[in-house]
């Protein structure tokens, strides 16, 4: 037997057992519960290379158990494997510090994205003519 209650929470019950489902918000405004999230992927725009002092935005997309995607950029914990090369803010904005390579990941509820390589290239220098 299928029951639907107010607030977007549904419940499934049978004679042998009763099981509560998790809240689902079709427009993506409800908080994501830990058991809904199945994976996180991250992308950056415009690429994966920058110079010291430059910034670029990373976006975290979570895939939910029902295969829907949801922007998780402001919910994940961002990490740079080498903060002497690049630092990343809580909003997913990475800033180059010094030439080198680092790996960016995003984590939420124990689920971590695949690593994304980032290269900080030396600042371009010009020689006077």
Secondary structure, DSSP 4 states (H G I P E B T S, - for coil): -EEE-GGG-EEEE-SS-EEEPPP--TTS-SPPPTTTEEEEEEEEES-SEEETT-EEEEEEEEEETTS-EEE-TTTSEEEES-TTTEEE-TTSEEEE-SSEEEEEEEEETTEEPPPEEEEEEPPP-----
